[in-house]
Every structure is written in structure tokens, then in C-alpha cells.
């Protein structure tokens, strides 16, 4: 598994088009390899949305895999304004209801299947 900073860089490069591709690659790689060493060092912060999304995702995946969460994720603050990742107005209410606590605490709202893969 690549270092976390590599995934973050790829997500930011594709921020205006297909950021979900490298993001989901990170999710897949972590679920497959369960490599906590790749998460040991925090990434360089800068894009608040991506910083919060990655920290929330790491916390969620560690909980899912019953692994110890990297302590540094607690230092990643919540967003100033809520982010409804789907971008669809009619999904806001269901996103609020379905978002895992790891995302809600940073004001990120996703659907229950956000991290599911087919």
C-alpha cells in the first residue's frame, strides 16, 4: 500500500473531475492490505474538505476492521460548513440520518453505502 500522502495528492490532482477514483482506490487498498504503517504519518493538510474526508474515512475503516485508529486523525478539525458529498439536495435528509459518526462529527454527510464497493 502506498503512503497516505500519495493518495491525498492523487485525490487533490483530480479534485475537479474524478477525485472519487483515487479515493476509492485508497479504501480498496486499505481493506485489502490493512496496512496501518501506511497511515502512521499524517498527511500535509491544506484542502479542508479532503483532509476531513480522509480522516473520517480512516477512522471508519479502522473501526470496521477492528484496528487501532491513528491518533493524529483526532487533530483534523470539522469543516466550518456541512458538506453533503452526494451533492443532491433531495438526499440531504437521508445523508444526515445515514452518515456514520466518524463523518458526522466533521460535518460530512454521506449515504450509508458511500464506502461500499460492488
N, C-alpha and C positions, 0 to 999 in steps of 0.2 A: 504494500500500500504506500502511496506517495505521502509525503508530509502534508499536513493540513494546509499550510500556506500555499502549496501548489494548487490545490482545489480552489481555494479562495481566489487566487489570481485568475484562474480559468473562468470562474463564475463572473468576476468583475469585467473581464475582457468581453464577455458575451451578455453583459447586463441589459443591453437594449434590444437583444433579439432572443437568443436561446439559452439563457442562464440556467434553465432547468436541466439541461443535458449534463453539464459538469456537476451540478448539484446532485442529481440523481446517481451519477457515477460514484460520487463520494458515498452516498447512502449504500449503494450496492457493494462497493469495496469494503466498507466498514462491516456490514452484515456478514459478508463472506469471510473476511480475514480477522475481524475482531482485534485489530492491531491498536492497542492503547498507546504504544510508543509513537505512532504517527500523530497522536493527539496531545502528546506530552507538552509541547511548546505551544503557547498561544500564538495566533496569527497576528499580523500587524493590522491594527484597526484603522478605519477610515470611512468606510461606507456603513453607516449605522444600521441600515436595513439588513445588509448581508451579514454584518457582524452578529446582530441579534438572531437572525435566522440560523446561522451556523451553530451558535452557542446553544440555542434551543434544540436544534436537531441532535447535537452531540449529547445533550442531557437526556433527550428522549430515547435515543438509540442505546445509550449506556443503561438506562433503566430497563429497556426492552430486553437487552442481552444479559442483564443482571451483572453488569460490570461497574466498577467504581468510576464515578464521573470525575473528569479532571477538575481540580479545584479552581483553576483560573476562569472557568466559564461563569462562575458567580460574579466575577468582576465586569462582565459585559452587561451594560445597563439596558433598561427597557427603552423602547422608542418614545419619542415625545408625542407622537400621534399614532393611533391604531393603524395597522397595516392589514388589510384583507387581501391575502395573497391571490385569491381567485380573480379579483378584480371585477366581479359581477355583483351589482347592487342587490339583486334578488337572493344572493347566497350569504349575505352578511349575517342575518339572524341565525341561520343554521351553523355558520362558521363560529359564531360566538358560543353556541351550545356544544359544538363538537370539538373545539380546539383542546388539545392536551394542555395540562397545566404548565408544562415546560415552555410552551409557546405563549399562552395567555399572560403569564407573568411578565413577558416582554412586549405585550400589546400586539402580538402577531396572532392572526386568526386564520385558521386553515380548516379544511374539511377533514373528517375522520380518516379518509383514505389518502391524505396528502403524501404520506411516505410509503404507500403500498405500491408494489410493482406487479405487473402481470407476468 
